[in-house]
Amino acid sequence: TTVFARGTPGGDTALDLVTAGAQLVLDDRPADQPDLWRLDDTAAYRSLVVVAVTVGNVAHGMITLDALEPDCFDDDDVALVRLMAGLLGAAMGVR
């Protein structure tokens, strides 16, 4: 689990994405660009999909999918992650 805090570049980006109920798709992250969200010292992803998990106006978090190679995800992959986020959000809203 990663904790995001306001006032940090990664935190501001993540929290803005979740509160807007948005998605982010990076097809090819340049090797010299700092990671948006570094989970550990081995983070070397090149492709990234991030989708907010929300129910109504309540933000629960996000689902991320990453790959070591560039251009790994197509529109079907993004649609599947969006579907999963919607289902997860709906399930969280039931409890």
Buried (B, 14 or more C-beta within 10 A) or exposed (E): EEEBEEEEEBBEBBBEBBEEBEBBBBEEBEEEEEEBBEEEEEEEBBBBBBBBBBBEEEBBBBBBBBBEEBEBBEEEBBEBBBEBBBEBBEEBEEE
